[in-house]
Amino acid sequence: MRLVRLLEKTPMILKYKLSSFFIILVVLSHNVFAYKKLPPKFFIDYELFQFIKLRNVDIEKTQISSGEIKLNFERKNKNYDLNIKLTTKKFLKLYGDKVLDSQGSIHKKGLSFDTFVLKDLKKPKKNIRVLYSKKKERVLIEYKKQITEKQNIKNLLDIPSLILQFHFEKSKPKYTFDFIDGRKIRKVIYQKIKDEKITIDNNIYMTELYEGTVPLVKNSEHFVWLSKENYRIPIKIRFKMKGGLMIDKKIKRSNLVLKN
């Protein structure tokens, strides 16, 4: 109740490591209406792989399965519930397992969250709860029993809604999104590189490849392959960890009909 009352007065931001953002998203030629409307209920499973890159050559044959991400979406009328579960193993186990839940409303321009909950299963004391009022441009974050707030925050995405935002956007050379990243609000900028056909587990996907960067953040470069077919969702994401270790997030299964 205290958090709700504070939301009526003033707002603020959240603490969330960039490395976790990339893992989850890690974090991303047609008009938007050419894509199918998202069904009221669906799931997408991704598998995480780690491999080494030497002298700009990807040693993908050395890929090691290092975890999975399970995304579940459900819509009732204009409200949605988007749940993401990150399960790690091998090297990525250092980051721990996490559960993210985003709730809010769905519009033609995308998902507008009003509640975002991050559960750190390895370190529960780091659990975070965020309330966002887009109408009042206010954000409240509850972290370690303390509440912080900021105002004049417009068109903010949380991590789960950012993953699906491309589906609601027209294809274009550049995107800029604001998202919550820790105690600061960051911008992520995506520049289109090319159209590319990729193969995952003998399945061929027609995609658009984008390079993403978070301004002023070192080693924030990452790559997102977006489907060009029925649903404009990430098919694959690649980013770099410290020490040169590369991480791929690849689609594994979904009940969405991804191909025409």
Protein Blocks (a to p, Z undefined) as FASTA:
>chain_A
ZZmmmmmmmgcdddddfklmmmmmmnnopafklpccddfbdcddddddddddeehiacfk
lpccfbdcddddddehjbccdddddddehjllmnopadddddddddfkbccdfbdcdddf
klmmlgccddddfklopacddeehiacddehiahiacfklmmmmmmmpccdfbdcdddde
hjbdcddddddfbdcdddeehiacdddddddddehiahkaccddddfblbccdfbdcddd
ehhiacddddfbdcbdfbZZ
